[in-house]
């Protein structure tokens, strides 16, 4: 087995506009309204910020079509991980007291 059999073809991993769009919305939203990362009392909510930044990172990596080689990174930066992180962010923001 040679190396070309194990590496994905550059043209086989297309862009994923939904993931990239989610990441860009998070980037622009956080730039124009940084209070989206704060709790209701105005202090930084580190748990919320962490899952939002995970969603943003996963959206960027998956959105441009990059596929990491290491399986853990491949899962953490997948489209499904982006959806999971957005769901967790919504839960932290709206369901926790």
Secondary structure, DSSP 8 states (H G I E B T S, - for coil): --HHHHS--TTTS---HHHHHHHHHHHHHHHH-GGGGB-TTSSB-HHHHHHHHHHHHHHHHHHTT---SSHHHHHHTSHHHHHHHHHHHHHHHHT--
